[in-house]
Amino acid sequence: MDDLSSRDDEKAREQATEKGRKAEQDRQRNEEKAREQATEKGRKEEQDQQKVREQATEKGRKQGLKEERAREKGKGGSGIKILLWIILLVIVILAVSLLTLSVTVTNVTPGNALPFTTNYGVSFPEGQTITIGNTHINVLSFENELISDIDGDRQKLVVGEDRVISERRAVITTLGAITLMDTNFEINLKYKGERDNRAYFDMAVHTSKQVPEILLNQLLPSEIDARPI
């Protein structure tokens, strides 16, 4: 009887021991699992924080680029505006200069050196008085001749003959005071023939100074249709 009781007690102790061992194992497993979960949670939190930092860095970079582009655009816009204002100012000055151009032609004593020459092809309308500087020219064809009247001095011309407008002085000013051209000039006209009531000439303009064509053209009226050759 005592042996039976002893075996039951031994069995009970063994069961209690086994139960305690399993409980300890369960506790250790739970603690390990809790540690793993805590580690995983910390890792995820660190990843999330790193992602937030990276997003903030990228956002800051994009914002910086946006601001830099805005500054560059602002600088470019200002530069374009300044350039447009300069161009507009130049156009206004040129327009005013052209509108205020004044040509004065006076007689001079012939004989000055006239080393520069500009050649034109021109045509005069017949029967119409044309003014070049202070010289008045009228031409009229009759049969195979041309009657040329320069300041009241009439002369008949046939094809190939010359007529000279004697030496003059021309002064072109702008804005009332600025002198753009001051030169002596002489014009030689070589008669080329008549067509459609217009008399055609080769015209050579001899000047004492080199004169830009744009200024020299101020001496020539539009009626003669002067074209450089």
C-alpha angles and dihedrals in degrees: 000000000000089000091055091051091048091052091050091050091048091049091048091051091049091049091048090049092048090046091050091047091051091045089052091048091049090048092049091046091050091048091048090048091048090050091049091048090048090049092048091047090050091048091050091046089051090048090049091049091047090050091050090050091049091048090049090049092049091046090051091049092050091046090050091050090048092051091046091051089048090052092047090048090050091050091047091048091050091048091050091048091051091048091050091050091050091049091048091049091050091049091050092049092049092047092050090045092052093046092051097046112133126190121201120185122188135174119259136183108272121238104075119133112266104184099159123078133187118188127212139176108226140174127202122208108238119247094014123111111234123195122214108181103312094335121105117207130188125175132188128175121224120184104310096340136079121219108212120193116194113179090332095312107121123202133171117230133192124195110294097023123121133228120193129209102209124240119295137171119240126195121185118192134176135199087021096283114035113099113216099172136014113172144135115239142184127193126214118195121196112194113233101176143273131283133165092355092305127112114221125213141173103231124200117192111200116197137184092225135035104265125192110245092235090062095040088055088063087074093055120078118226091238092076094055094221115199123183115243 
